[in-house]
Amino acid sequence: MRIISGRLGGRRIKTVEGEGYRPAMGKTRESLFSMLTSRGVVWEGARVLDLFAGSGSLAFEAVSRGAELAVLVENCLADNIRQLGVEDCVRLIRDDVRKTLNNTPMGCFDLVFLDPPYRKNLLNATLQGLLKRNWLAPGALICAEIEKDAVVAAPDSLELLVERHFGQTRILIWTLA
């Protein structure tokens, strides 16, 4: 898999294999980043949280485009971080997302990526966890990549801005209402 754009554009990253893992395909990632840019995301200086990071493709794409900091929650991304040489702006939390969200946040984040394993029903609890401990900066965007038929019960404090379908994948983008 390759990073699409920015200072790391064209660089390869290793993907994670196993049940429930599906790296965001280039076309889907490109569409997502286009949607975010059209909604005013300023990449320079952004603070990004990537939950269920998998290969880290979404966070690495954000860093490539200028994000100041990306925090990834996943168990096995150290190789990609070293290979890309982004240790100065990427932090890896090797823990379960639910446990991580119960901790005090490392500041507030402007953009959150959620790509939970399919068929595990983790999205709704993860959204609640983000709001419970104030992980979000004012005006933050939350982007979820989920299976198209997943049941979503987002908290009332989130306003749905975008819902797009890409084959079996659904992209949802919220902001604080």
Secondary structure, 3 states (H helix, E strand, C coil): CECCCCCCCCCECCCCCCCCCCCCCHHHHHHHHHHHHHCCCCCCCCEEEEECCCCCHHHHHHHHCCCCEEEEECCCCHHHHHHHCCCCCEEEECCCHHHHHCCCCCCCEEEEEECCCCCCCCHHHHHHHHHHCCCEEEEEEEEEEEECCCCCCCCCCEEEEEEEEECCEEEEEEEEC
